Amino acid sequence: MTLAINISNCPCRCPGCHSHYLWDDIGIPLTTAALDDFVERFGTDIPPSVLHKSRQLLPTGYLTLTPDGIALTPQGFLVSNAVIAFLLS
């Protein structure tokens, strides 16, 4: 299993970035409806525990939904270690 964390509206702009499209503010706000629609369209490759914990983080604004899946917002990036640890705990 792989957990990839993307950052929408990424402030880093690293030289040689392979995901420069994430420099823009792409994606939609992560809501319960958006998460349900994503799972319905793309299956349940995301572990149920991560989906459940993502729902718990909805009010924080730390996550967004991009075409690639769940991504961190710039606010989520600032606390990314805590967010990732929570999602994987």
C-alpha positions as CSV (number, residue, x, y, z in Angstrom):
1,M,0.0,0.0,0.0
2,T,1.2,3.5,-0.8
3,L,0.0,6.7,0.8
4,A,0.8,9.7,-1.4
5,I,0.3,13.2,0.0
6,N,-0.1,16.0,-2.5
7,I,-0.4,19.7,-1.7
8,S,-2.8,21.8,-3.7
9,N,-1.7,25.4,-4.0
10,C,1.8,24.3,-2.9
11,P,3.9,27.2,-1.7
12,C,7.3,25.5,-2.1
13,R,7.7,25.6,-5.9
14,C,10.7,23.3,-5.8
15,P,13.1,23.4,-8.8
16,G,12.4,20.3,-10.9
17,C,9.1,19.7,-9.3
18,H,7.3,16.8,-11.2
19,S,3.9,18.0,-10.0
20,H,4.0,21.7,-10.9
21,Y,0.3,21.6,-11.7
22,L,-0.2,21.4,-7.9
23,W,1.3,24.9,-7.6
24,D,-2.2,26.1,-8.6
25,D,-5.1,26.1,-6.2
26,I,-6.8,23.0,-7.8
27,G,-9.2,20.6,-6.4
28,I,-12.5,21.1,-4.6
29,P,-13.1,21.4,-0.9
30,L,-13.1,18.0,0.8
31,T,-16.7,17.5,2.0
32,T,-18.5,14.3,3.0
33,A,-20.4,14.4,-0.4
34,A,-17.1,15.0,-2.4
35,L,-15.4,12.1,-0.5
36,D,-18.4,9.8,-1.1
37,D,-18.4,10.7,-4.8
38,F,-14.7,10.1,-5.1
39,V,-15.0,6.6,-3.6
40,E,-18.0,5.8,-5.8
41,R,-16.1,6.8,-8.9
42,F,-12.6,5.4,-8.2
43,G,-13.2,2.6,-5.8
44,T,-12.0,1.9,-2.3
45,D,-8.3,1.9,-2.8
46,I,-8.1,4.3,0.1
47,P,-8.1,2.2,3.3
48,P,-11.4,2.6,5.2
49,S,-9.5,3.9,8.3
50,V,-8.0,6.7,6.3
51,L,-11.4,7.6,4.8
52,H,-12.9,7.7,8.3
53,K,-10.1,9.9,9.6
54,S,-10.3,12.2,6.6
55,R,-14.0,12.8,7.4
56,Q,-12.9,13.7,11.0
57,L,-10.6,16.3,9.5
58,L,-13.2,17.9,7.3
59,P,-13.8,20.9,9.6
60,T,-10.1,21.8,9.8
61,G,-9.7,22.8,6.1
62,Y,-6.4,20.8,6.0
63,L,-7.5,18.5,3.2
64,T,-8.9,19.0,-0.3
65,L,-9.9,16.6,-3.1
66,T,-7.9,16.7,-6.4
67,P,-8.2,14.5,-9.4
68,D,-5.3,12.4,-7.9
69,G,-7.1,12.0,-4.5
70,I,-6.9,13.6,-1.1
71,A,-4.4,16.4,-0.9
72,L,-3.2,18.8,1.8
73,T,-4.1,22.4,1.6
74,P,-1.4,25.0,2.4
75,Q,-2.8,25.1,5.9
76,G,-2.6,21.3,6.1
77,F,1.0,21.5,4.8
78,L,2.0,23.6,7.7
79,V,0.9,20.8,10.1
80,S,1.5,17.9,7.6
81,N,3.4,15.7,10.0
82,A,0.5,15.8,12.5
83,V,-2.1,15.2,9.8
84,I,-0.2,12.3,8.2
85,A,0.4,10.7,11.7
86,F,-3.3,11.1,12.5
87,L,-4.4,9.5,9.1
88,L,-2.1,6.6,9.6
89,S,-2.6,6.0,13.3
